[in-house]
Amino acid sequence: FLAIFIVSEYNQLPRRYMYWPHTSDTFNEAVSNANGRDQFDAIMLHFNAEDDINKSDKFAKLRPFISHLQKKFMEHFVPAPSISHDEAMVEYFGKYSCKQSIRNKPIRFGYKIWCQNSSSGYLIAFDPYLLWKLLLLNQHKTLGYSGTGTLRANRLNASYPISSMRCFDKKKEEERGPSETVTGVLESNGIKITRWKDNTVVTMGSTDYEKNPVSKVKRWSKEKSKHI
């Protein structure tokens, strides 16, 4: 059943039922042997993944299948010395809170998936991107791992003692560079929040790094039309 969905991703047809009729241009023997059309439609009709789901998980209905695929991918993985960890996009234009919009990408709208691949292209592991939160950094620190990532401004509680985005925006006439760091925003656990002014205001959370040490780097100046 699941394999038919995987096949339909790289061997796409205008209509789902077209995989089964014995026509020379659309018939797919692998799909036909895996499930009959009526059997496949019956499973689709009665398919239900809402029993005992974790409502806090935005991919709760897909989580059993994600876990199953992750297990199977790992079982068939042949250990290799070179492994790549990068993001991939699953195209989707509907409305859902987990949908991402990434400019200057071949697929700009959809779900962002973290993928771990071997040098041959084999997918070893994957997991949907579910935002970089302060609580995740806190968990990293508790487990003894380091973590650093950018944060959206609305992920920070207004009570955190760091200048607001509005205050940084008022510094438009200034050169890039103004920055602030606040430490211990989650019950004095040592998580560091740094905010600085670049082309736009950037907010970063880290278990290890803050604004110091400060160094000089070359950046492009639109006003002067050169690197400064």
C-alpha positions in Angstrom: 0.0 0.0 0.0 2.7 2.5 1.0 5.0 1.4 -1.8 2.3 2.5 -4.3 2.5 6.0 -3.0 6.3 6.0 -3.3 6.1 4.8 -6.9 3.5 7.4 -7.7 5.9 10.1 -6.7 8.5 9.4 -9.3 6.2 7.8 -11.9 3.3 10.2 -11.9 0.1 9.8 -13.9 -2.9 12.2 -14.3 -5.3 9.8 -12.5 -4.6 7.2 -9.8 -6.7 4.5 -11.5 -4.5 4.6 -14.6 -1.8 2.4 -13.0 -4.0 -0.7 -13.3 -5.7 -1.0 -16.8 -3.6 -3.0 -19.2 -2.8 -0.2 -21.6 0.7 0.1 -23.2 1.3 3.7 -22.1 0.2 3.8 -18.5 0.0 0.2 -17.0 2.4 -0.3 -14.1 3.2 -4.0 -13.4 4.8 -3.3 -10.0 1.7 -1.4 -8.7 -0.7 -4.0 -10.1 1.1 -6.9 -8.4 1.3 -5.0 -5.1 -2.4 -4.3 -4.8 -5.5 -4.7 -6.9 -7.3 -1.4 -7.7 -10.4 -2.4 -5.7 -8.3 -3.5 -2.7 -6.3 -0.2 -2.8 -9.5 1.9 -3.0 -11.0 -0.1 -0.1 -8.0 0.6 2.1 -8.1 4.3 1.1 -11.8 4.5 2.0 -11.4 3.0 5.5 -8.0 4.4 6.3 -7.9 6.1 9.7 -4.9 7.4 11.6 -6.6 9.4 14.3 -6.7 6.9 17.2 -4.6 8.0 20.2 -2.7 10.7 18.3 -0.5 13.3 19.9 -2.4 16.5 19.2 0.7 18.6 20.0 2.5 16.9 17.0 1.6 18.8 13.8 2.5 15.6 11.8 0.6 13.3 14.1 -1.4 11.5 11.4 1.8 10.9 9.4 4.0 10.0 12.4 3.4 6.2 12.4 4.3 6.1 8.7 7.3 8.4 9.2 8.5 6.1 12.0 7.9 3.0 9.9 9.8 4.4 6.9 12.7 5.6 9.1 13.0 2.1 10.6 13.0 0.4 7.2 15.4 2.9 5.6 17.9 2.3 8.4 17.5 -1.5 8.2 18.6 -1.5 4.5 21.4 1.1 4.9 24.8 -0.1 4.0 27.3 1.8 6.2 29.3 4.4 4.3 32.1 6.8 5.3 30.5 9.9 3.8 27.1 11.1 4.9 25.3 14.4 4.0 22.7 16.1 6.2 20.7 18.8 4.4 17.2 20.1 3.8 14.7 19.1 1.1 11.3 20.6 0.1 8.1 18.7 -0.5 6.0 20.9 -2.8 2.6 21.9 -1.3 0.4 24.9 -2.1 -2.4 24.3 0.4 -3.0 25.9 3.8 -1.2 24.4 6.8 0.8 26.0 9.6 3.9 23.9 8.9 4.2 25.0 5.3 7.4 26.9 4.6 8.2 29.6 2.1 11.9 29.7 1.0 12.9 32.2 -1.6 15.4 31.4 -4.4 14.7 27.7 -4.2 13.5 25.4 -7.1 10.5 24.5 -4.8 9.6 27.6 -2.9 6.4 26.5 -1.1 5.9 23.3 0.9 7.2 21.2 3.8 10.8 21.4 4.7 12.3 18.0 5.5 15.7 17.3 7.1 17.4 14.5 5.1 20.4 12.3 5.8 21.8 10.7 2.7 24.8 8.6 1.7 27.1 9.6 -1.1 25.1 7.3 -3.5 21.9 9.3 -2.8 20.3 6.7 -0.5 18.0 8.3 2.1 19.1 7.0 5.5 16.9 9.1 7.7 14.5 12.1 7.5 12.3 14.2 9.7 9.9 17.1 9.1 11.2 20.5 10.1 9.1 21.7 13.1 10.7 25.1 13.9 13.8 25.9 16.0 12.6 26.7 19.5 14.3 27.7 22.8 12.9 24.5 24.4 14.8 22.5 21.9 18.0 24.3 22.9 17.2 23.6 26.5 16.8 19.9 25.7 20.1 19.9 23.9 21.9 21.4 26.8 20.3 19.0 29.3 21.5 16.0 27.2 25.0 17.5 27.0 24.8 18.6 23.3 25.6 22.0 21.8 23.1 23.8 19.6 22.9 27.1 17.7 20.1 28.4 15.4 18.3 31.5 14.3 15.0 32.3 15.9 11.9 34.2 14.7 11.2 37.2 16.9 7.8 35.9 17.9 9.4 32.8 19.4 10.7 35.0 22.3 8.6 36.0 25.2 8.1 39.7 25.5 9.5 39.6 29.1 13.0 38.6 27.9 15.4 41.4 28.8 16.6 42.2 25.2 15.8 45.1 23.0 12.8 44.6 20.8 12.8 44.3 17.0 11.3 47.8 16.9 14.2 49.3 18.8 16.7 47.7 16.4 14.6 48.9 13.4 15.0 52.5 14.6 18.7 52.2 14.0 18.3 52.2 10.3 20.6 55.2 9.9 23.4 53.4 11.7 25.9 51.1 10.1 25.4 47.3 10.5 26.7 45.9 13.7 24.7 47.0 16.9 24.1 43.8 19.0 22.9 42.6 22.4 23.2 39.3 24.2 21.1 38.1 27.2 21.9 34.8 29.0 19.8 32.4 31.0 16.4 33.2 29.6 15.0 29.8 30.5 15.2 29.5 34.3 18.9 30.5 34.3 19.9 27.5 32.2 22.6 29.4 30.4 20.9 29.6 27.0 22.2 32.7 25.2 20.0 34.9 23.0 21.9 37.4 20.7 20.2 40.0 18.5 22.1 42.1 16.0 21.5 44.4 13.0 22.6 43.2 9.6 20.6 43.8 6.4 17.7 43.0 8.7 17.5 42.3 12.4 18.7 38.7 13.2 18.0 36.8 16.4 20.0 33.8 17.4 19.8 31.3 20.3 22.8 29.2 21.4 24.0 26.9 24.2 27.5 28.1 23.6 27.9 31.3 21.6 27.2 34.9 22.2 28.2 38.2 20.5 31.8 38.0 21.8 34.4 37.9 20.4 33.6 40.5 17.9 35.5 40.7 14.6 35.4 42.7 11.4 34.1 41.2 8.1 33.5 42.5 4.6 29.9 43.2 3.6 28.4 44.7 0.5 27.2 48.3 0.9 24.3 49.3 -1.4 24.9 53.0 -0.6 28.6 52.9 -1.6 28.3 50.1 -4.2 31.3 48.3 -2.8 32.5 45.9 -0.1 33.3 47.7 3.1 
